[in-house]
Amino acid sequence: MAAMPLYRLQELAFRTQYAELKERTLAAGTLLPGTPGSLQERTGTGYAYCYRVHYPVPGKQAETLVGRADDHAALEAMRDRMAFAEWSSKQVSALRKLGFQVADKTVARVLVELHNLGAFEAGLTLVGTLAYMAWLNEFGIIAVTARTQDIDLARRQRLKLAMPIHFLETLQATGLPFVAVPGLPSSAPSTSVKLPGIQGLRVDMLAPGEPIGHTLKLPELDWAAQAVPHYDYLLDAPEPGALLAGGHCIPIRLPRPARFVWHKLYASTRRSGFPEKAAKDRQQALTLAAALTENDPTALREAWQAAPGAITESVRPLRERLLAALTAHPETSDMLADCLTP
């Protein structure tokens, strides 16, 4: 029986559709949070005012002042933004049906807030499974991915923000009831926030450092991050990208995919006691490696040569297991075999 490939390529027309949505979003500036909404006029103070009535989060209606009812420029500008939001939402819905990766509305609300504050432009980077989903869309490929209830955010060095962002207050400003997750030990500052319930969305802040889990202060966010070994390698020169979530296409920063591959494989070797998570890390890494071989065949080799010795020495023992999983991708198998041979 022939080995099953790790992914299949989207049709060119669908890849073009995604590229157009991303291009228009990158030029759109700040995004309207939640649903596109509608304009409604209110009177009673001697003047008539218009408000955008929308749902910033599922099940919660809000009104945002646009301006006086006779301020035609402000009203027309808001109509244009709402029209773009409506078009974008329809595009995301269509792409979801075509097999593109789309995160949920709660994820969208968080990332839109951070985008509008300039956090990603300042260097904040999306990592973890959501970053993997974003790269699948960037490469125009369809692959299996496990859903996540986490948003993993990271920064390599101090963010270049125009003014500090208070991380917890920023996430609470979304209208979602985020609370700080107590640090471990209890005296340690929090590095995560979470929504109520077992399945509530969790947002984690990460940064390069050792030992793993050590707490690092992030003064520009009035917050802290968990240390992750060799994240300085992963987060070097992140690339602009986008994530589809809810009804939005959200501009973000992503780790370079080749470095994502090697760091994911390294992370899989550190998953002692969690074989399912280790298998997920390897699956994500190999899928992106196969896609990269088609799109940028030298990237994996260059990223391997730049990797710290701790990563290369940890990944080399996986050689036979990784090659066995790449039977349907001989070019990728040859590339990894060459890199992993001492």
C-alpha positions as CSV (number, residue, x, y, z in Angstrom):
1,M,0.0,0.0,0.0
2,A,1.4,3.4,-1.0
3,A,2.1,5.8,1.9
4,M,-0.3,8.6,2.4
5,P,1.1,12.1,1.9
6,L,1.1,14.5,4.8
7,Y,-0.9,17.1,3.0
8,R,-2.6,18.0,-0.3
9,L,-2.3,21.2,-2.2
10,Q,-5.2,23.6,-2.5
11,E,-6.4,24.5,-6.0
12,L,-4.7,27.6,-7.4
13,A,-8.0,29.6,-7.5
14,F,-8.4,29.0,-3.7
15,R,-4.8,29.9,-2.9
16,T,-5.4,33.1,-4.9
17,Q,-8.6,33.8,-3.0
18,Y,-6.7,33.5,0.3
19,A,-3.8,35.7,-1.0
20,E,-6.2,38.5,-2.0
21,L,-7.9,38.4,1.4
22,K,-4.6,38.6,3.1
23,E,-3.3,41.4,0.9
24,R,-6.4,43.6,1.4
25,T,-6.3,42.9,5.2
26,L,-2.7,44.0,5.5
27,A,-3.6,47.3,3.9
28,A,-6.8,47.8,6.0
29,G,-5.2,49.2,9.2
30,T,-7.1,48.6,12.4
31,L,-9.9,46.0,12.2
32,L,-13.4,46.3,13.6
33,P,-13.7,43.8,16.5
34,G,-16.6,41.3,16.4
35,T,-19.3,41.3,13.8
36,P,-19.5,44.0,11.1
37,G,-22.6,45.4,12.8
38,S,-25.1,48.0,11.7
39,L,-25.5,51.8,12.1
40,Q,-28.3,53.1,14.3
41,E,-29.3,56.6,15.1
42,R,-30.0,57.8,18.6
43,T,-31.7,61.1,19.7
44,G,-32.7,62.6,23.0
45,T,-29.9,65.1,23.9
46,G,-30.8,67.8,21.4
47,Y,-28.6,66.1,18.7
48,A,-28.8,62.9,16.8
49,Y,-25.9,60.5,17.0
50,C,-25.0,57.4,15.1
51,Y,-23.7,54.2,16.8
52,R,-22.3,51.0,15.4
53,V,-24.3,48.2,17.0
54,H,-22.4,44.9,16.9
55,Y,-21.4,41.8,18.8
56,P,-17.7,42.2,20.0
57,V,-17.9,38.6,21.5
58,P,-20.5,35.9,21.0
59,G,-23.8,36.7,22.7
60,K,-22.8,40.2,23.9
61,Q,-24.1,43.2,22.1
62,A,-22.3,46.6,22.2
63,E,-22.7,50.1,20.8
64,T,-19.8,52.2,19.7
65,L,-20.2,55.9,19.0
66,V,-19.4,56.9,15.4
67,G,-20.4,60.6,15.5
68,R,-23.2,63.0,15.0
69,A,-25.8,62.0,12.5
70,D,-24.8,65.0,10.2
71,D,-21.1,64.0,10.3
72,H,-21.2,62.5,6.8
73,A,-17.5,61.9,6.6
74,A,-17.3,59.9,9.8
75,L,-20.4,57.9,8.8
76,E,-19.1,57.1,5.3
77,A,-15.7,56.0,6.7
78,M,-17.5,53.6,9.1
79,R,-19.7,52.3,6.4
80,D,-16.5,51.5,4.3
81,R,-15.0,49.7,7.3
82,M,-18.2,47.7,8.0
83,A,-18.4,46.8,4.3
84,F,-14.8,45.5,4.4
85,A,-15.6,43.6,7.5
86,E,-18.6,42.0,5.9
87,W,-16.6,41.1,2.8
88,S,-13.8,39.7,4.9
89,S,-16.2,37.6,6.9
90,K,-17.8,36.0,3.8
91,Q,-14.3,35.3,2.4
92,V,-13.2,33.5,5.7
93,S,-16.5,31.5,5.7
94,A,-15.9,30.4,2.1
95,L,-12.2,29.5,2.8
96,R,-13.2,27.5,5.9
97,K,-15.5,25.3,3.7
98,L,-12.6,24.8,1.3
99,G,-10.4,23.3,4.0
100,F,-8.4,26.4,5.2
101,Q,-7.6,26.6,8.9
102,V,-9.8,28.9,10.8
103,A,-9.6,29.5,14.6
104,D,-12.7,30.4,16.6
105,K,-14.3,33.8,17.4
106,T,-12.8,34.0,20.9
107,V,-9.3,33.7,19.4
108,A,-10.2,36.3,16.8
109,R,-11.3,38.8,19.5
110,V,-8.0,38.5,21.4
111,L,-5.8,38.8,18.3
112,V,-7.8,41.7,16.8
113,E,-7.3,43.6,20.0
114,L,-3.5,43.0,20.0
115,H,-3.3,43.8,16.3
116,N,-5.1,47.1,16.7
117,L,-2.7,48.1,19.5
118,G,0.3,47.4,17.3
119,A,1.6,44.5,19.4
120,F,2.5,42.2,16.4
121,E,4.0,45.1,14.5
122,A,6.1,45.8,17.6
123,G,7.5,42.2,17.6
124,L,5.0,40.0,19.4
125,T,4.9,36.6,17.6
126,L,2.2,33.9,17.5
127,V,3.7,30.5,18.1
128,G,2.3,27.0,18.8
129,T,-0.5,25.3,17.0
130,L,-2.1,28.5,15.8
131,A,1.2,29.4,14.1
132,Y,1.1,26.0,12.5
133,M,-2.4,26.6,11.3
134,A,-1.4,29.9,9.8
135,W,1.5,28.4,7.9
136,L,-0.7,25.7,6.4
137,N,-2.8,28.5,5.0
138,E,0.3,30.4,3.8
139,F,1.5,27.4,1.9
140,G,-2.0,26.7,0.6
141,I,-2.1,23.1,1.9
142,I,-4.7,21.0,3.6
143,A,-3.6,18.8,6.5
144,V,-5.0,17.4,9.7
145,T,-4.5,19.6,12.8
146,A,-5.6,19.2,16.4
147,R,-7.7,22.0,17.7
148,T,-6.2,24.1,20.6
149,Q,-7.7,26.0,23.5
150,D,-4.5,28.0,23.8
151,I,-3.0,31.1,22.3
152,D,0.7,31.0,22.6
153,L,2.4,34.4,22.3
154,A,6.1,35.1,22.5
155,R,8.7,37.9,22.2
156,R,12.4,37.6,21.6
157,Q,13.3,41.0,23.0
158,R,11.5,44.1,24.4
159,L,8.6,45.0,22.1
160,K,9.0,48.3,20.3
161,L,5.6,49.8,21.4
162,A,4.7,53.4,21.2
163,M,3.5,53.1,24.8
164,P,3.3,50.2,27.3
165,I,0.4,47.8,27.0
166,H,-1.0,46.3,30.2
167,F,-1.5,42.7,29.1
168,L,-4.3,41.6,31.5
169,E,-6.2,44.9,31.1
170,T,-5.8,44.6,27.3
171,L,-7.4,41.1,27.2
172,Q,-10.1,42.1,29.6
173,A,-10.9,45.1,27.3
174,T,-12.1,42.5,24.7
175,G,-15.2,42.0,26.8
176,L,-14.2,38.5,27.7
177,P,-13.8,37.6,31.4
178,F,-10.1,36.8,31.4
179,V,-8.5,36.2,34.8
180,A,-4.9,35.8,35.7
181,V,-3.7,32.2,36.2
182,P,-1.8,32.0,39.5
183,G,2.0,31.5,39.1
184,L,3.9,28.5,40.4
185,P,5.1,28.8,43.1
186,S,2.2,31.0,44.3
187,S,4.7,33.9,44.9
188,A,5.7,33.9,41.2
189,P,4.0,36.4,38.9
190,S,1.4,35.1,36.4
191,T,2.4,34.4,32.9
192,S,-1.1,33.3,31.6
193,V,-4.7,34.4,31.6
194,K,-7.7,32.1,31.1
195,L,-11.5,32.2,30.5
196,P,-13.7,30.3,33.0
197,G,-14.4,26.6,32.6
198,I,-12.3,23.5,31.9
199,Q,-12.4,24.3,28.1
200,G,-11.9,28.0,28.6
201,L,-9.4,29.7,26.3
202,R,-5.9,30.2,27.8
203,V,-3.4,32.8,26.6
204,D,0.3,32.1,27.5
205,M,3.2,34.5,27.2
206,L,6.6,32.9,26.4
207,A,10.1,34.1,26.0
208,P,13.6,32.7,25.5
209,G,15.3,31.5,28.7
210,E,16.3,28.7,30.9
211,P,15.3,26.6,32.8
212,I,12.0,25.9,31.2
213,G,9.1,27.5,33.1
214,H,11.3,30.1,34.8
215,T,9.5,33.4,35.1
216,L,10.8,36.4,33.1
217,K,9.5,40.0,33.6
218,L,8.1,41.8,30.5
219,P,8.0,45.5,31.7
220,E,6.5,46.8,28.4
221,L,3.5,44.6,29.0
222,D,3.4,44.9,32.8
223,W,3.4,41.1,32.8
224,A,5.7,38.1,32.8
225,A,6.5,35.2,30.6
226,Q,7.5,31.5,30.9
227,A,11.1,30.8,29.8
228,V,11.5,28.3,26.9
229,P,14.9,27.1,26.0
230,H,16.2,28.1,22.5
231,Y,13.2,30.4,21.8
232,D,15.8,33.0,20.7
233,Y,16.6,30.7,17.8
234,L,12.8,30.2,17.0
235,L,12.0,33.9,17.2
236,D,14.9,35.3,15.2
237,A,13.5,37.6,12.4
238,P,9.8,36.5,12.5
239,E,7.9,37.0,9.3
240,P,4.6,38.8,8.7
241,G,1.7,36.5,8.2
242,A,-2.0,36.2,8.9
243,L,-4.4,34.0,10.9
244,L,-8.0,33.3,9.9
245,A,-10.2,33.3,13.0
246,G,-13.9,33.9,13.5
247,G,-14.8,36.2,10.6
248,H,-11.5,37.9,10.4
249,C,-8.1,37.7,8.7
250,I,-5.7,39.1,11.3
251,P,-2.2,40.3,10.5
252,I,0.3,38.7,12.9
253,R,4.0,37.7,13.2
254,L,5.1,34.1,12.7
255,P,8.3,32.2,13.4
256,R,10.2,31.3,10.2
257,P,8.8,27.9,9.1
258,A,12.1,26.1,8.8
259,R,13.1,27.1,12.3
260,F,9.6,26.2,13.5
261,V,10.2,22.7,12.1
262,W,13.5,22.1,14.0
263,H,12.3,23.6,17.2
264,K,9.1,21.6,17.1
265,L,11.2,18.4,16.7
266,Y,13.3,19.5,19.6
267,A,10.2,20.2,21.7
268,S,8.9,16.7,20.9
269,T,12.0,15.2,22.6
270,R,11.2,17.2,25.8
271,R,7.7,15.9,26.1
272,S,8.5,13.3,28.8
273,G,5.3,11.6,29.9
274,F,3.2,13.2,27.1
275,P,3.5,10.9,24.0
276,E,0.4,12.3,22.3
277,K,1.8,15.9,22.4
278,A,5.2,14.7,21.2
279,A,3.5,12.9,18.3
280,K,1.6,16.1,17.5
281,D,4.8,18.1,17.5
282,R,6.5,15.7,15.1
283,Q,3.4,15.6,12.8
284,Q,3.3,19.4,12.6
285,A,7.1,19.6,12.0
286,L,7.1,17.0,9.2
287,T,4.1,18.5,7.4
288,L,5.7,21.9,7.3
289,A,9.0,20.3,6.3
290,A,7.4,18.6,3.3
291,A,5.7,21.8,2.3
292,L,9.0,23.8,2.6
293,T,10.8,21.3,0.4
294,E,8.4,22.3,-2.4
295,N,8.5,26.0,-1.7
296,D,12.0,26.8,-0.4
297,P,14.2,23.7,-0.6
298,T,17.3,25.4,1.0
299,A,15.5,26.8,4.0
300,L,15.6,23.6,6.1
301,R,19.3,23.1,5.6
302,E,20.1,26.7,6.4
303,A,17.9,26.6,9.6
304,W,19.6,23.3,10.6
305,Q,23.0,24.8,10.2
306,A,22.0,27.8,12.4
307,A,20.4,25.6,15.1
308,P,22.1,25.4,18.5
309,G,23.9,22.2,19.3
310,A,21.4,21.3,22.0
311,I,18.7,21.2,19.3
312,T,20.7,19.2,16.7
313,E,21.9,16.7,19.2
314,S,18.4,16.2,20.6
315,V,16.8,15.7,17.1
316,R,19.4,13.4,15.6
317,P,18.2,10.3,17.5
318,L,14.7,10.8,15.8
319,R,16.3,10.2,12.4
320,E,14.8,6.7,11.6
321,R,11.4,7.5,13.0
322,L,11.2,10.7,11.0
323,L,12.4,9.2,7.7
324,A,9.8,6.4,8.1
325,A,7.0,9.0,8.4
326,L,8.2,10.7,5.1
327,T,7.9,7.7,2.8
328,A,5.4,9.7,0.6
329,H,7.8,12.7,0.5
330,P,11.2,11.3,-0.8
331,E,12.8,14.8,-1.4
332,T,12.0,15.8,2.2
333,S,13.3,12.5,3.4
334,D,16.5,12.9,1.6
335,M,16.9,16.4,3.0
336,L,16.3,15.4,6.6
337,A,18.6,12.3,6.2
338,D,21.4,14.5,5.0
339,C,20.9,17.0,7.9
340,L,20.5,14.3,10.6
341,T,23.5,12.2,9.6
342,P,26.4,12.9,11.9
